[in-house]
Each structure stands twice: as structure tokens, then as C-alpha cells.
Amino acid sequence: MVKLERQEVFRDPLYGYIHVDYEFIIDLIDTSVFQRLRRVRQLSGVHMVFHSAEHSRFSHALGVYELANRFLDIKEIKENLNERESLLFLVAALLHDIGHGAYSHAFEYVFKVNHEVIGATIIKTHPEIRNILDKIDASFADDVSSIILKDKKFPLIEQLISSQLDVDRLDYLERDAYFTGAAYGHIDLDRLMRVVKIHNKKLAFKASGIHAIENYLVARYHMYWQVYYHPKARAYEVILEKIYFRVRDLLETNFNFEHDVTSLKTILKDPTNMYAYLKIDDYYMNGLIAYFLNSKDPILKELSSDFLNRNIWSYIDDTKENQQQINDILNSRSSDDIKYFTLKTSVEQSAYRETEANLGDQIYIYNEKGNIVTLSEHSSIVHALVTSSVKSDPKFFYKKR
């Protein structure tokens, strides 16, 4: 592949510079598909609680790419990936979030879209992306897609991109901590990179780095409970989810929105429609919701007003002790009010799950005897976390009347 005469860089608050050596990487970044990620927030509604969390999927994607670039300088990885596989790693890191939609997960849930599946479709079939990757070779785009879908064709690259400890998580935890101002997500990245070990194409970490791994897991756990699962951020996203549900229900009744909602209508009928999906980003939804402030549908109008004006709903812990209070609220409401202005939902997180369902579910340690063991076998702290850190938070969200 053609290398740039002079390395290009992007300024970044975490890494100082993001380095680009290849012309085709610049071409990928310049595509309309990748530039769209500037218009998709990394943290969806979290910015309504942490006001500086305005960073985008674009900046995160560049960050993951930079980490992949740096990991390729690690001797263990360099010796286990050939030139083509190294390029696959870089491109998969850059494009791993190319399929994320407007406000990400709420949209996926309501409109039955999988961002990894549609991301793989974009990589394989969108002419802007495909034409660039075809210049490497005819099957390169298909191979990048297989990594995104975790098809196990390139097991080491898949572990580096998507596992319990990967370049994706290493960037978003540090980046999200930086932009939210949270003190929990800081990671000893340099130490983790120094202890990488590859054994039989399996990603592992030398036992000497165990403290950095333990710190990473605890940092991740705290970021989930203090930032990602903050109850007010969840309450705000519930409003967005209800807007999506109301739009979907109105589309099914052929409601006249008096505004162009063609893309949403298309996605409702065909969640795999790539071109309709790519038109829907945060800017699109914000503009549409602003228009809904004048909707003839009172439910959609009220939901949109709550969303745009940060009228965050109330919430109660959904516990046995609070059931009478919850029932009193529900019994005082109409069926539409219950459907669109209340929600029972729960989140769950643990510091570390010990499973073997998918490649990369385990973190492996290369111990002093030269054997590969699971993290919980080697670390008494992690062994305790496997059983003691599981936490759920069921809540009942409702708009006060």
C-alpha cells in the first residue's frame, strides 16, 4: 500500500497525536460514511448529566485506530500478524463503529437494528468504502466485515478489537472519563501494552501486569455505575426511547407527520436498508424532534418537549418495598399514559464475567511457569469480583402528573 510522503496527524486530547501513514486510511476517513460519525454522540444522552460529554463516535473511532497503530509496535503482535493482517487490524479498528445509528442503542432497540450487522454491510457494499478497500485486494472488505461480525476467521485480531480487554474499551473508557470529568476511568495503558503476550494466537497478558488489569476492571465497573448507568442519563434516554416508540406506532397507522419521515418509515419496513439508515444521525433526529414540537399528535408533542428541554422524568427503585407506590402511580393513569410516559427497566453489570461463550470473553494470563491461565485463576481480587461485583439496578421511570 502507498505510504504518505509525510505522516499525517490529528490532534487528540488523549494521545497528543493520532498518526496516519497510509493514503488509503486518509481516504477512508474522508468518506461521507465515516464523516457521518461526527454527527453521532459517543455517549448518547449522558451529556445531559455530564455537560462536557459532547464527543462523537468519530473521535472514538480515530482513538481506537491510534491504539491499534501503537499495538502494532508491540513485538509480540508484530511477530504474529503479517502485513495484510496488520492492515486488517488498522481498518477494523477505524471502522468498528461505522454502523452506529442516532443516539445509538435506543434506536437499535426500537427499530430492531444491529449496528455491527449493518456496519459489516456498509463495509462490504457501500461504494465509497468498498472502492477504497478493493485497491488492497478483492476480499479485503469481506475480511474486515468478518472481524466486525466476530466470525472467528482472524481470532487474534478479533480479540484485539473486541474482547474483555481490547483497543475499543481501552479508548472509550479513557476518552469517556476525560470528557465527563469522571475520575474513575483512567487506565495504565503503557503498562498494559508492555505485558501483552501472544500464545498460540491467543491474546494474553504477562502476570507482572496483573495490577494494571485489576485496576482496568475496577475502573470499567465504576464508569458503568457512575456514568453510563447514571439514573438521570437513563431517565433522559427513556424519553428518547418513547419518542421512537410513538413515531413507530404512528408510522404503522399512516399518521400524517406533515414532515419527511421517509428514512424512518423505510427502516421500520426494512432494518437492513443501508442508505436509509445512514441518513439517520443525531442531527437528523434532533431536527425531527424539534419539528415534533408542533405535531398534531399531543403525545409526540409532549415527549419531544421533554426531550429538547431536558424535562427529565422521575424514577423509583423497582423493589418490593416500593411496589405499592408504583402501583398507585400506574392505577392513576390512562393506558396511553402508562405506555408512553412510564417504563420499568433494569440494568446489570459486574466487574468481570467468567464465561466462554465467545472468543475474547476471558482475559488470559501468561504466568511465571509459562502457562496460560484465566485471570480469575491468577488473581484473588478478580476471583472475588466474579461473584461479589454483580449488581443490578431495576427502576421505574415516570413523568410526574
Summary of the structure (lengths in Angstrom):
residues: 401
radius of gyration: 22.5
end to end distance: 62.6
largest distance: 70.9
contacts: 1302
relative contact order: 0.11
helix: 56%
strand: 13%
